[in-house]
Amino acid sequence: MSDAAPDSLAHHLARRILMDGPLSVAAFMAEALGHPRFGYYMRQDPFGVSGDFTTAPEISQMFGELAGLWCVDTWARLGGPAPVHLVELGPGRGTLMQDALRAAALVPAFREATRVHLVETSPTLRARQKETLAGIPVAWHDRLEDVPEGPTLILANEFFDALPIRQVQKTNHGWFERLIDIDNTESMDTPRFRFVLEAFGSAGARLIPPALRDAPEGSVVEVSPASQAVARLIGERLAAHPGAALVIDYGYRGGPAVGDTLQALRRHAYAPVLDAPGEADLTAHVDFAAIAAAAREGGAESFGPVDQGDWLVRLGIQPRATALKRSATTKQAADIDSALARLIAPDQMGTLFKVLALASPGLGSPAGFESPELAS
């Protein structure tokens, strides 16, 4: 790690650890990503070729267009309520919303009914979103709770993977939470960090899902109370008001799993997780079963998850690609084919990324989904 500035996030974290003891992985993630001054998302636009990673909306307009048409279809199934709040959680540059609204304009009644809300805490990204969505009335919020009540459609693309997780590790003495401490072999002028285990196993043991308590020694289990809290809030909103939500992210579908998925990305490459906090994106795989269960506890129904590739194909991404290529140059057509493959191919984003729908009770299966999966 390069020398940290005298007043940097690394120094802030080191001082916090010296005062309060080792941090949970969740606390470290929250600071690294969202510290008001030094947090990764607070200081920069990390998206695209010149950033650290690329999301599906930045790969092709087709992704956002189909999400927008999914919203139109769902709105129609709800009976066409007006107004309807169209909410995006973690909207990045605003690209998905821009493409979704352009496609939704094909149904003027939906577009007239729509009230756009972006849940975004980063001043830097809010400024970028204002540029992208110039001329479109938008309300920004720090929290989903601040969005007005009423019929609601929610989009959450690569939102849950950046919410803080806690990690617990199995030892020959039981389950212990993984924490982050100062590596005291280094000078405090350039603080470095290391993983340690809690001194007593009570906190870690309480986090373990019953199905994983007998996992072998050395196993690491991740849980995200923050993700479950947001999902339950979505479920409560959808139980109280007509609506639906799309959760699109990378992760696993079959219930709680064993594995350390915490990773850091910088300049489109993996980086050491604990190096240079605040200068790399930190994410972890999403536990879709836990999100679906939390939303159901809030009163919503859940559908899926299904593979992103399957969902996009069912919504018509291939005919859309063909239509775009009709007026494209040879190079543009090749780019469209490349983007299509990246979004739906099994060896790219097609199976790693999954789509979960949450809906008000009685809505039925939304477009792209066949039946609710009521996972335990």
C-alpha positions as CSV (number, residue, x, y, z in Angstrom):
1,M,0.0,0.0,0.0
2,S,1.3,3.5,-0.8
3,D,1.8,6.0,2.0
4,A,-1.5,7.2,3.3
5,A,-2.1,10.9,3.5
6,P,-1.8,12.3,7.1
7,D,-5.6,12.9,7.0
8,S,-6.9,9.9,5.0
9,L,-9.5,7.2,5.5
10,A,-6.8,4.8,6.5
11,H,-5.8,7.1,9.3
12,H,-9.4,7.7,10.3
13,L,-10.0,3.9,10.5
14,A,-6.7,3.4,12.4
15,R,-7.7,6.0,15.0
16,R,-11.2,4.4,15.3
17,I,-9.7,1.0,15.9
18,L,-7.3,2.3,18.5
19,M,-10.2,3.9,20.4
20,D,-12.9,1.3,20.0
21,G,-11.2,-2.0,19.0
22,P,-11.3,-4.0,15.8
23,L,-14.1,-3.2,13.3
24,S,-16.6,-5.6,11.9
25,V,-16.3,-6.2,8.1
26,A,-19.7,-4.3,7.9
27,A,-18.3,-1.3,9.6
28,F,-15.2,-1.3,7.5
29,M,-17.3,-1.5,4.3
30,A,-19.6,1.2,5.4
31,E,-16.7,3.6,6.0
32,A,-14.7,2.6,2.9
33,L,-17.7,3.2,0.6
34,G,-19.8,5.8,2.4
35,H,-17.6,8.0,4.7
36,P,-18.8,11.5,4.1
37,R,-15.3,12.8,3.2
38,F,-13.2,9.8,2.2
39,G,-15.8,7.2,1.1
40,Y,-15.3,5.6,-2.3
41,Y,-18.7,6.6,-3.7
42,M,-18.6,10.0,-2.2
43,R,-15.6,11.3,-4.1
44,Q,-15.7,9.9,-7.6
45,D,-17.6,8.5,-10.5
46,P,-16.4,4.9,-10.6
47,F,-18.3,3.7,-13.6
48,G,-17.3,3.0,-17.2
49,V,-14.0,2.4,-19.0
50,S,-12.3,5.3,-17.3
51,G,-13.5,4.1,-13.8
52,D,-13.1,0.9,-11.9
53,F,-16.0,-1.2,-13.2
54,T,-18.8,-1.3,-15.8
55,T,-22.4,-2.2,-15.1
56,A,-25.0,-3.6,-17.4
57,P,-26.7,-0.2,-18.2
58,E,-23.2,1.1,-19.3
59,I,-22.7,-1.9,-21.6
60,S,-25.9,-1.4,-23.7
61,Q,-29.0,0.8,-23.9
62,M,-31.0,-2.5,-24.3
63,F,-30.7,-3.3,-20.6
64,G,-32.3,-0.1,-19.4
65,E,-34.9,-0.1,-22.2
66,L,-36.1,-3.6,-21.2
67,A,-36.2,-2.6,-17.5
68,G,-38.3,0.4,-18.5
69,L,-40.7,-1.7,-20.6
70,W,-40.9,-4.2,-17.6
71,C,-42.0,-1.3,-15.5
72,V,-44.7,-0.3,-18.1
73,D,-46.0,-3.8,-18.2
74,T,-46.1,-4.1,-14.4
75,W,-47.8,-0.7,-14.1
76,A,-50.5,-2.0,-16.5
77,R,-51.0,-5.1,-14.5
78,L,-51.5,-2.9,-11.4
79,G,-54.3,-1.2,-13.2
80,G,-52.4,1.9,-14.4
81,P,-52.3,3.9,-11.1
82,A,-51.5,7.6,-11.4
83,P,-49.3,8.9,-10.1
84,V,-46.8,6.1,-9.7
85,H,-43.4,6.5,-8.1
86,L,-40.6,5.1,-10.2
87,V,-37.7,4.6,-7.8
88,E,-34.1,3.6,-8.4
89,L,-31.8,2.5,-5.6
90,G,-28.1,3.3,-6.2
91,P,-28.7,4.8,-9.7
92,G,-25.0,5.2,-10.7
93,R,-24.7,7.8,-13.5
94,G,-28.5,7.7,-14.2
95,T,-28.0,5.7,-17.4
96,L,-30.5,3.0,-16.5
97,M,-33.2,5.5,-15.7
98,Q,-32.5,7.5,-18.8
99,D,-32.8,4.4,-21.0
100,A,-35.9,3.2,-19.1
101,L,-37.7,6.5,-19.5
102,R,-36.9,6.7,-23.2
103,A,-38.4,3.2,-23.7
104,A,-41.4,4.0,-21.4
105,A,-42.2,7.0,-23.5
106,L,-43.8,4.6,-26.0
107,V,-46.7,4.5,-23.5
108,P,-47.5,8.2,-22.9
109,A,-50.0,7.4,-20.1
110,F,-47.3,5.7,-18.1
111,R,-44.8,8.5,-18.7
112,E,-47.3,11.1,-17.6
113,A,-48.1,9.2,-14.5
114,T,-44.5,8.6,-13.5
115,R,-42.8,10.5,-10.7
116,V,-39.0,9.8,-10.8
117,H,-37.2,9.3,-7.5
118,L,-33.4,8.5,-7.1
119,V,-32.1,7.2,-3.8
120,E,-28.5,8.4,-3.8
121,T,-26.2,9.5,-1.0
122,S,-23.2,10.5,-3.1
123,P,-22.9,14.2,-4.0
124,T,-20.6,13.3,-6.9
125,L,-23.0,10.8,-8.4
126,R,-26.0,13.1,-7.8
127,A,-24.3,15.7,-9.9
128,R,-23.7,13.2,-12.7
129,Q,-27.3,12.0,-12.6
130,K,-28.5,15.6,-12.9
131,E,-26.5,15.9,-16.1
132,T,-27.7,12.6,-17.5
133,L,-31.4,13.3,-16.7
134,A,-31.3,17.0,-17.6
135,G,-34.8,18.2,-18.3
136,I,-36.5,15.4,-16.4
137,P,-38.1,16.2,-13.1
138,V,-36.3,14.1,-10.5
139,A,-36.5,14.0,-6.7
140,W,-33.4,12.8,-4.8
141,H,-33.5,11.0,-1.5
142,D,-30.9,9.7,1.0
143,R,-33.2,6.8,2.0
144,L,-36.0,4.7,0.5
145,E,-38.1,5.7,3.5
146,D,-38.1,9.3,2.3
147,V,-39.9,8.5,-1.0
148,P,-43.6,9.5,-0.7
149,E,-46.2,6.8,-0.2
150,G,-48.3,5.5,-3.0
151,P,-48.0,3.0,-5.9
152,T,-44.3,2.3,-6.5
153,L,-42.0,0.6,-8.9
154,I,-38.4,0.0,-7.7
155,L,-35.3,-0.7,-9.7
156,A,-32.2,-1.9,-7.9
157,N,-29.4,-2.9,-10.2
158,E,-26.1,-3.7,-8.5
159,F,-27.3,-2.1,-5.3
160,F,-27.4,-4.9,-2.8
161,D,-23.8,-6.2,-3.6
162,A,-22.4,-3.0,-2.1
163,L,-24.3,-3.1,1.2
164,P,-22.2,-4.0,4.2
165,I,-21.8,-7.7,5.2
166,R,-20.6,-9.4,8.3
167,Q,-18.4,-12.5,8.1
168,V,-18.2,-15.4,10.5
169,Q,-15.5,-18.1,10.5
170,K,-15.7,-21.7,11.8
171,T,-12.8,-22.7,14.1
172,N,-12.2,-25.8,16.2
173,H,-13.6,-23.8,19.1
174,G,-16.8,-22.7,17.2
175,W,-18.0,-19.8,15.2
176,F,-16.2,-16.4,15.5
177,E,-16.9,-13.1,13.7
178,R,-14.1,-11.9,11.4
179,L,-13.0,-8.4,12.4
180,I,-10.5,-5.9,10.9
181,D,-7.6,-4.7,13.1
182,I,-4.5,-2.6,12.6
183,D,-1.5,-4.6,11.5
184,N,0.7,-3.5,14.3
185,T,3.9,-4.6,12.6
186,E,3.6,-1.5,10.4
187,S,4.2,2.2,11.3
188,M,1.1,4.2,12.2
189,D,2.3,6.7,9.6
190,T,1.2,4.3,7.0
191,P,-1.5,2.2,8.6
192,R,-2.2,-1.3,7.3
193,F,-5.0,-3.6,8.2
194,R,-5.5,-7.4,8.8
195,F,-8.3,-9.8,9.5
196,V,-8.6,-11.1,13.1
197,L,-11.2,-13.1,14.9
198,E,-13.3,-11.9,17.8
199,A,-12.0,-12.8,21.2
200,F,-15.2,-14.6,22.1
201,G,-17.6,-16.5,19.8
202,S,-21.0,-15.4,21.0
203,A,-21.5,-12.6,18.4
204,G,-20.4,-14.8,15.5
205,A,-22.4,-17.8,16.6
206,R,-25.6,-15.7,16.7
207,L,-25.2,-14.8,13.0
208,I,-25.0,-18.3,11.6
209,P,-28.1,-19.6,9.8
210,P,-29.2,-22.9,11.3
211,A,-28.5,-24.8,8.1
212,L,-24.8,-23.9,8.2
213,R,-24.0,-24.5,11.9
214,D,-22.3,-27.8,11.1
215,A,-20.1,-26.5,8.2
216,P,-16.5,-27.7,8.4
217,E,-13.7,-25.9,10.2
218,G,-12.3,-23.0,8.2
219,S,-15.7,-22.2,6.6
220,V,-16.6,-18.5,6.2
221,V,-20.2,-17.4,6.1
222,E,-21.5,-14.0,5.1
223,V,-24.7,-12.3,6.3
224,S,-25.9,-8.9,5.4
225,P,-28.3,-7.4,8.0
226,A,-28.3,-4.2,6.0
227,S,-29.5,-5.9,2.9
228,Q,-32.2,-7.7,4.8
229,A,-33.4,-4.5,6.4
230,V,-33.8,-2.8,3.0
231,A,-35.6,-5.8,1.5
232,R,-38.0,-5.9,4.4
233,L,-38.6,-2.2,3.9
234,I,-39.4,-2.8,0.3
235,G,-41.7,-5.7,1.3
236,E,-43.6,-3.4,3.7
237,R,-44.0,-0.7,1.1
238,L,-45.3,-3.2,-1.5
239,A,-47.7,-4.7,1.1
240,A,-49.1,-1.2,1.9
241,H,-49.2,0.2,-1.7
242,P,-49.5,-1.4,-5.1
243,G,-46.2,-2.0,-6.8
244,A,-43.2,-4.2,-7.6
245,A,-39.4,-4.2,-7.4
246,L,-36.7,-5.6,-9.5
247,V,-33.4,-6.7,-7.8
248,I,-30.6,-7.4,-10.3
249,D,-27.2,-8.4,-9.0
250,Y,-24.6,-11.1,-8.9
251,G,-24.9,-13.8,-6.2
252,Y,-26.4,-17.1,-5.3
253,R,-30.0,-18.3,-5.2
254,G,-30.1,-21.5,-3.1
255,G,-30.2,-20.2,0.4
256,P,-27.3,-19.4,2.8
257,A,-23.9,-20.6,1.4
258,V,-20.4,-21.0,2.6
259,G,-17.7,-18.8,1.0
260,D,-15.7,-15.6,1.3
261,T,-16.9,-13.5,-1.6
262,L,-15.8,-10.1,-0.3
263,Q,-13.7,-8.4,-3.1
264,A,-12.2,-5.1,-4.1
265,L,-12.2,-3.7,-7.6
266,R,-9.9,-1.0,-8.9
267,R,-9.3,-0.1,-12.5
268,H,-11.3,-3.1,-13.7
269,A,-9.0,-5.5,-11.8
270,Y,-9.2,-7.2,-8.4
271,A,-7.3,-5.5,-5.6
272,P,-6.4,-6.5,-2.0
273,V,-9.5,-6.0,0.1
274,L,-7.8,-4.2,3.0
275,D,-5.4,-2.0,1.0
276,A,-6.1,1.6,0.3
277,P,-9.6,1.8,1.9
278,G,-11.8,4.3,0.1
279,E,-9.9,3.9,-3.2
280,A,-11.5,0.7,-4.4
281,D,-15.0,-0.6,-4.7
282,L,-15.9,-3.3,-2.1
283,T,-18.7,-5.8,-2.9
284,A,-19.9,-9.2,-1.9
285,H,-22.2,-11.8,-3.5
286,V,-25.9,-11.3,-2.9
287,D,-27.9,-13.9,-1.0
288,F,-31.1,-13.7,-3.0
289,A,-32.9,-16.2,-0.8
290,A,-32.3,-14.0,2.3
291,I,-33.5,-10.9,0.4
292,A,-36.6,-12.7,-0.8
293,A,-37.3,-14.0,2.7
294,A,-36.9,-10.5,4.2
295,A,-39.3,-9.0,1.7
296,R,-41.8,-11.7,2.3
297,E,-41.6,-11.0,6.0
298,G,-42.5,-7.4,5.1
299,G,-45.6,-8.6,3.3
300,A,-44.6,-8.8,-0.4
301,E,-44.5,-11.8,-2.7
302,S,-41.2,-12.9,-4.4
303,F,-40.6,-14.3,-7.8
304,G,-37.4,-16.0,-8.9
305,P,-34.5,-15.3,-9.0
306,V,-33.9,-16.2,-12.6
307,D,-30.7,-15.9,-14.5
308,Q,-30.2,-12.4,-16.1
309,G,-29.7,-13.9,-19.5
310,D,-33.0,-15.9,-19.4
311,W,-34.9,-12.8,-18.1
312,L,-33.5,-10.5,-20.9
313,V,-34.3,-13.1,-23.6
314,R,-37.8,-13.5,-22.3
315,L,-38.3,-9.8,-22.4
316,G,-37.1,-9.6,-26.0
317,I,-33.5,-8.5,-26.0
318,Q,-32.6,-10.4,-29.1
319,P,-35.3,-8.8,-31.4
320,R,-34.3,-5.5,-29.9
321,A,-30.7,-6.1,-30.9
322,T,-31.8,-7.0,-34.4
323,A,-33.8,-3.8,-34.7
324,L,-30.9,-1.7,-33.5
325,K,-28.6,-3.3,-36.1
326,R,-30.8,-2.4,-39.0
327,S,-29.7,1.3,-38.8
328,A,-26.2,0.5,-37.5
329,T,-22.8,0.7,-39.2
330,T,-20.8,-2.5,-39.5
331,K,-18.8,-1.5,-36.4
332,Q,-21.9,-0.5,-34.4
333,A,-23.5,-3.8,-35.3
334,A,-20.5,-5.7,-34.0
335,D,-20.6,-3.7,-30.8
336,I,-24.3,-4.5,-30.4
337,D,-23.6,-8.2,-30.8
338,S,-20.7,-8.0,-28.3
339,A,-22.9,-6.2,-25.8
340,L,-25.7,-8.7,-26.3
341,A,-23.3,-11.6,-25.6
342,R,-21.9,-9.9,-22.6
343,L,-25.4,-9.5,-21.1
344,I,-26.9,-12.9,-21.8
345,A,-24.1,-15.4,-22.4
346,P,-23.7,-18.1,-19.7
347,D,-20.0,-17.6,-19.5
348,Q,-20.3,-13.8,-19.1
349,M,-23.1,-12.0,-17.1
350,G,-25.9,-14.3,-18.2
351,T,-25.8,-16.7,-15.3
352,L,-23.6,-14.9,-12.7
353,F,-26.2,-12.1,-12.5
354,K,-29.7,-12.9,-11.4
355,V,-33.0,-11.1,-11.3
356,L,-35.5,-11.2,-8.4
357,A,-38.9,-9.7,-8.5
358,L,-40.8,-8.5,-5.4
359,A,-44.5,-7.6,-5.7
360,S,-47.6,-6.6,-3.9
361,P,-49.7,-9.6,-2.9
362,G,-52.0,-10.8,-5.7
363,L,-50.2,-9.2,-8.6
364,G,-49.1,-12.5,-10.0
365,S,-46.0,-13.4,-11.9
366,P,-44.4,-10.3,-13.5
367,A,-42.9,-10.4,-17.0
368,G,-39.9,-12.7,-17.2
369,F,-41.0,-14.8,-14.2
370,E,-43.1,-17.9,-14.2
371,S,-44.1,-18.6,-10.5
372,P,-43.1,-17.4,-7.1
373,E,-40.4,-19.3,-5.3
374,L,-41.3,-19.3,-1.6
375,A,-37.9,-20.4,-0.3
376,S,-37.7,-21.2,3.4
